[in-house]
Amino acid sequence: MTQRKNDGAWGRWHMLQNALYVVPGFGVGALVIFGRLSLAIGAPIVVLFVGVGIALDAIRFNTYRCRKCGSRLAAPPKWWAARSGKRFTFYCPDCDIIWETNFYYPDASD
């Protein structure tokens, strides 16, 4: 019988990853705005932080490892994203576990 388990650590790690590139990006942006850093130097740095963040998010949302056996699990199917309000889930066929994250697809009205 398929078990459902919550993986809250996945969401916490994702938020920490975001903080690691968002906070320095805002810091550099603030230095540019307040004239402490030239736009010619600050803008590429901010673009670099945003690019790294997008790459990390793409990797994070498309790769997942089962917490029990360590198998690499596929991302939820694209049609699943059309179901607004549904939770990101990853299924491990080896362990017969559905790992639920604390992330939800946004409502269509958002």
C-alpha positions as CSV (number, residue, x, y, z in Angstrom):
1,M,0.0,0.0,0.0
2,T,1.3,3.4,-1.0
3,Q,2.4,5.6,1.9
4,R,2.3,9.4,2.0
5,K,5.1,11.2,3.8
6,N,5.7,14.9,4.3
7,D,9.1,16.2,3.5
8,G,9.2,19.6,5.2
9,A,13.0,19.7,5.0
10,W,12.8,20.1,1.2
11,G,10.9,23.4,1.5
12,R,13.2,24.7,4.3
13,W,16.3,23.9,2.2
14,H,14.7,25.6,-0.8
15,M,14.0,28.8,1.2
16,L,17.6,28.8,2.5
17,Q,18.9,28.4,-1.0
18,N,16.8,31.3,-2.2
19,A,18.1,33.5,0.7
20,L,21.7,32.7,-0.3
21,Y,21.3,34.5,-3.6
22,V,18.5,36.9,-2.9
23,V,20.0,38.7,0.1
24,P,23.4,39.4,-1.6
25,G,21.5,40.5,-4.8
26,F,19.5,43.0,-2.8
27,G,22.6,44.1,-1.1
28,V,24.4,44.8,-4.4
29,G,21.2,46.5,-5.7
30,A,21.1,48.8,-2.6
31,L,24.8,49.7,-3.1
32,V,24.0,50.7,-6.7
33,I,20.9,52.7,-5.7
34,F,22.7,54.6,-2.9
35,G,25.7,55.4,-5.1
36,R,28.3,53.2,-3.3
37,L,28.8,51.0,-6.4
38,S,28.6,51.9,-10.1
39,L,25.8,50.6,-12.2
40,A,28.3,49.1,-14.7
41,I,29.7,46.8,-11.9
42,G,26.5,46.3,-9.9
43,A,24.1,45.3,-12.7
44,P,26.1,42.3,-13.9
45,I,26.5,41.1,-10.4
46,V,22.8,41.3,-9.8
47,V,22.1,39.5,-13.1
48,L,24.6,36.8,-12.1
49,F,22.8,36.3,-8.7
50,V,19.4,36.1,-10.5
51,G,20.8,33.6,-13.1
52,V,22.3,31.4,-10.4
53,G,19.0,31.5,-8.5
54,I,17.0,30.5,-11.6
55,A,19.4,27.6,-12.3
56,L,19.2,26.4,-8.7
57,D,15.4,26.5,-8.7
58,A,15.3,24.6,-12.0
59,I,17.6,21.9,-10.5
60,R,15.7,21.9,-7.2
61,F,12.2,21.5,-8.7
62,N,13.3,18.9,-11.3
63,T,15.4,16.6,-9.2
64,Y,14.4,15.0,-6.0
65,R,16.0,12.1,-4.0
66,C,13.9,9.7,-2.0
67,R,14.6,10.3,1.7
68,K,14.4,6.5,2.4
69,C,16.4,4.9,-0.4
70,G,18.1,7.8,-2.1
71,S,16.7,7.1,-5.6
72,R,16.5,10.1,-8.0
73,L,12.9,10.8,-8.6
74,A,11.3,12.6,-11.6
75,A,9.6,15.9,-11.4
76,P,5.8,15.9,-11.2
77,P,4.3,15.6,-14.7
78,K,3.5,18.8,-16.6
79,W,-0.2,18.1,-16.6
80,W,-0.1,18.1,-12.7
81,A,0.9,21.7,-12.8
82,A,-2.4,22.6,-14.4
83,R,-4.1,21.4,-11.2
84,S,-3.9,24.6,-9.3
85,G,-3.7,24.3,-5.5
86,K,-2.2,20.8,-5.7
87,R,0.9,20.0,-3.7
88,F,4.3,19.2,-5.3
89,T,4.7,15.5,-4.8
90,F,7.3,13.0,-5.8
91,Y,6.6,9.2,-6.1
92,C,9.3,6.6,-5.3
93,P,8.3,3.3,-6.9
94,D,11.1,1.4,-5.1
95,C,9.8,2.4,-1.7
96,D,6.1,2.9,-2.7
97,I,6.1,6.3,-1.0
98,I,4.6,9.6,-2.2
99,W,6.7,12.4,-0.8
100,E,4.7,15.5,-0.2
101,T,6.4,18.9,0.0
102,N,5.1,22.0,1.5
103,F,4.9,23.7,-1.9
104,Y,1.7,24.1,-3.8
105,Y,1.0,25.0,-7.4
106,P,-0.6,28.5,-7.4
107,D,-4.2,29.0,-8.0
108,A,-5.2,30.2,-11.5
109,S,-6.6,33.4,-9.9
110,D,-3.3,34.4,-8.3
